[in-house]
């Protein structure tokens, strides 16, 4: 017979076990959040000039500098990225943890990222967490660094007399993304890589001139459990743009799991990553 004393004893043991599992889960989540992986893959780009075949692009997304992500972690990411010797580096937004604190969080983060080096340059666009003060803080802060801001504009990089076009757009949620302006002046038939924080933008603004869009924002779900999935992914398109190389309506879209955390300082089943993309002719 289950007496009241036995019932309470078993309840206490169960509660302790659940609490222990919760603590273990939290400890694992904290550990995974610090365990940066290197994701290497080869991606074909339509119209890619021969001189750019084999060139590499490092993608860094969603650093979220603030209470969960310190400058020490960001500097280590910089050292790791530089050790990969990428030809070009793309920074695809959410440098700050919170838009209302962007004025204090953006400057040290962007300053730390200024130590990134690549022979073809380091380029950036903002994310939704960088849009404090209507995005003016981001624009002022990035202008004070050697990073090249690509918000709603394009430029080309050259190698052996050939060109690869780079473009970027403002944040979809809180900015004013303008793809026509970003692609203005890009010649027909050019190879184009677009920096775009939120992958939903590519779903809603298809343009076949973009050969590859580099995005972040979704964190790979940040907490992703087998069978259950992720409790929240900040996209209107379910798991389509959660992570990896995706075919959008008109373009390839690569979505990085990113490096920092939002909401809770944990990652489960979605470790942080630096992406190294090798370009191939499509």
C-alpha positions in Angstrom: 0.0 0.0 0.0 1.3 3.4 -0.9 1.3 5.4 2.3 1.4 9.2 2.4 5.0 9.1 3.7 6.0 6.8 0.8 4.2 9.0 -1.7 5.9 12.2 -0.5 9.3 10.4 -0.4 8.9 9.2 -4.0 7.6 12.6 -5.1 10.7 14.3 -3.6 13.0 11.8 -5.3 11.2 12.4 -8.6 11.5 16.1 -8.2 15.2 15.8 -7.4 15.7 13.6 -10.5 13.8 16.1 -12.7 15.8 19.0 -11.2 19.0 17.1 -11.8 18.0 16.4 -15.4 17.2 20.0 -15.8 20.5 21.1 -14.4 22.3 18.6 -16.6 20.4 19.8 -19.6 21.2 23.4 -18.8 24.9 22.6 -18.3 25.0 20.8 -21.6 23.3 23.8 -23.3 25.9 26.1 -21.9 28.7 23.9 -23.1 27.3 23.5 -26.6 26.9 27.3 -26.8 30.6 27.6 -26.4 31.6 24.7 -28.7 32.1 26.5 -32.1 32.2 24.2 -35.1 33.7 24.8 -38.5 31.1 24.0 -41.2 32.8 23.5 -44.6 30.9 23.1 -47.8 31.2 23.8 -51.5 28.5 25.8 -53.3 28.0 26.4 -57.0 27.5 30.0 -58.1 25.8 30.7 -61.5 28.1 32.6 -63.9 31.1 32.3 -61.5 34.3 33.5 -63.3 37.0 30.9 -63.5 39.3 33.1 -61.4 37.0 32.7 -58.4 36.6 29.0 -58.6 38.0 27.6 -55.3 37.8 30.9 -53.5 36.4 30.8 -50.0 33.9 32.9 -48.1 33.7 32.8 -44.3 30.3 33.5 -42.9 29.7 34.8 -39.4 26.2 35.4 -38.1 24.3 36.4 -35.0 27.1 37.1 -32.5 24.6 38.9 -30.2 27.3 40.6 -28.0 25.8 41.3 -24.6 25.0 39.5 -21.4 25.3 36.0 -22.9 28.2 36.6 -25.4 31.4 38.4 -24.2 34.2 40.0 -26.1 36.5 37.1 -25.2 34.3 34.7 -27.2 34.1 37.1 -30.1 37.9 37.5 -30.2 38.3 33.8 -30.2 35.9 33.5 -33.1 38.0 36.1 -34.9 41.1 34.1 -34.3 39.5 30.9 -35.5 38.1 32.6 -38.6 41.5 34.2 -39.5 43.2 30.8 -39.1 41.0 29.4 -41.9 42.6 32.0 -44.3 39.3 32.8 -46.1 39.5 34.9 -49.3 36.5 37.0 -48.2 34.4 37.4 -45.0 30.7 38.0 -44.8 29.1 39.3 -41.6 25.4 38.9 -41.8 24.0 40.8 -38.8 22.8 40.7 -35.2 26.0 42.0 -33.7 24.2 43.4 -30.7 22.1 41.4 -28.3 19.3 43.8 -28.1 18.3 46.8 -30.2 17.5 49.1 -27.3 21.1 48.5 -26.1 22.8 48.7 -29.5 24.5 51.9 -28.7 26.6 50.2 -26.0 26.8 46.7 -27.5 27.6 47.5 -31.2 30.9 49.5 -30.8 32.9 46.9 -28.9 31.6 44.0 -31.0 32.4 45.7 -34.3 35.7 46.8 -33.0 36.6 43.2 -32.1 35.5 42.1 -35.6 37.7 44.7 -37.1 40.6 42.3 -36.5 39.2 40.0 -39.2 41.4 39.8 -42.3 40.8 38.5 -45.8 42.5 39.5 -49.1 39.1 40.3 -50.8 37.7 42.2 -47.8 35.3 41.9 -44.9 31.7 43.0 -45.6 28.7 43.5 -43.3 24.9 44.0 -43.2 22.8 44.6 -40.0 20.3 42.3 -38.4 17.1 43.1 -36.5 18.9 43.3 -33.2 21.2 46.1 -34.6 18.3 48.4 -35.5 18.2 50.6 -32.4 17.7 54.3 -33.2 16.3 53.3 -36.6 19.6 51.7 -37.6 21.5 54.9 -37.3 23.6 53.6 -34.4 24.7 50.6 -36.6 25.5 52.9 -39.5 27.6 55.2 -37.4 29.4 52.4 -35.6 30.3 50.4 -38.7 31.5 53.5 -40.5 34.1 53.9 -37.8 35.6 50.5 -38.6 37.5 49.1 -41.5 34.5 46.8 -42.2 32.6 47.5 -45.5 28.9 48.1 -45.0 26.8 46.7 -47.9 23.4 47.9 -46.8 21.2 48.3 -49.9 24.2 48.6 -52.2 26.7 46.6 -54.2 30.3 46.5 -55.3 32.6 44.1 -57.1 35.8 42.4 -56.1 38.4 41.5 -58.7 40.8 38.6 -59.1 42.9 38.1 -62.2 40.9 40.7 -64.0 37.6 39.0 -63.3 34.7 40.2 -61.1 32.5 38.8 -58.4 29.7 41.1 -57.3 28.7 41.5 -53.7 25.5 43.1 -52.6 23.6 43.5 -49.3 20.2 44.6 -48.0 18.9 46.1 -44.8 17.1 44.1 -42.2 13.7 42.7 -43.2 11.9 43.3 -39.9 13.1 46.7 -38.7 15.1 48.1 -41.6 14.3 49.2 -45.1 15.7 46.5 -47.4 15.9 47.6 -51.0 17.0 44.9 -53.4 16.6 47.0 -56.6 18.9 49.6 -55.1 21.3 46.9 -54.0 21.5 45.4 -57.5 21.5 48.7 -59.4 24.5 48.7 -61.7 25.2 45.0 -61.5 25.5 43.9 -65.2 23.4 41.1 -66.6 24.9 37.7 -66.3 27.2 38.7 -63.4 27.9 36.3 -60.5 26.2 37.8 -57.4 26.5 37.0 -53.7 24.0 38.8 -51.5 24.4 39.4 -47.8 21.0 39.3 -46.1 20.3 38.8 -42.4 16.8 37.3 -42.6 16.3 34.4 -45.1 12.6 35.2 -45.3 13.5 38.2 -47.4 14.7 35.9 -50.2 11.4 34.0 -50.1 9.4 37.2 -50.5 11.7 39.1 -52.8 12.9 36.6 -55.4 15.4 37.8 -57.9 17.2 35.3 -60.2 20.2 37.7 -60.5 21.2 36.6 -57.0 23.3 33.5 -57.3 23.7 32.9 -53.6 22.3 34.7 -50.5 24.1 34.4 -47.2 21.9 34.6 -44.2 21.6 33.9 -40.5 18.8 34.9 -38.1 17.2 31.5 -37.3 20.1 30.1 -35.1 19.4 26.7 -36.5 16.5 26.7 -34.0 19.0 27.3 -31.2 17.3 24.6 -29.2 16.5 21.7 -31.5 15.4 18.3 -30.2 14.9 15.1 -32.2 11.3 14.4 -33.1 10.2 17.5 -31.1 12.0 20.0 -33.2 12.6 23.6 -32.1 10.0 25.4 -29.9 10.5 28.6 -31.9 12.1 29.6 -35.2 11.9 33.2 -36.2 10.7 32.7 -39.7 7.3 32.4 -41.4 8.4 29.3 -43.3 8.8 26.7 -40.6 12.0 24.7 -40.8 12.7 25.5 -44.5 15.2 28.2 -43.6 16.4 26.8 -40.3 19.9 25.9 -41.4 22.1 25.0 -44.4 21.8 25.4 -48.2 18.2 25.9 -49.3 16.6 26.5 -52.7 14.5 29.7 -52.5 12.0 30.7 -55.2 14.7 32.2 -57.4 18.1 31.8 -55.7 20.2 29.6 -53.5 20.0 30.6 -49.8 22.6 29.6 -47.3 21.5 29.9 -43.6 24.2 29.8 -40.9 23.3 28.6 -37.4 25.3 31.6 -36.2 27.4 32.0 -33.1 25.5 33.7 -30.3 22.2 33.2 -28.4 19.0 35.1 -28.0 16.4 34.6 -25.3 18.3 32.0 -23.3 22.1 31.5 -23.2 21.8 27.9 -24.4 22.2 25.9 -27.5 21.0 22.3 -27.8 21.2 20.4 -31.1 22.3 23.6 -32.9 25.9 24.3 -32.1 27.4 27.6 -33.0 29.4 27.6 -36.2 31.8 29.5 -38.5 30.9 28.6 -42.1 33.6 28.3 -44.8 32.1 28.2 -48.3 34.2 27.2 -51.2 32.9 28.6 -54.5 32.4 26.4 -57.5 31.1 27.1 -61.0 27.5 26.4 -61.5 
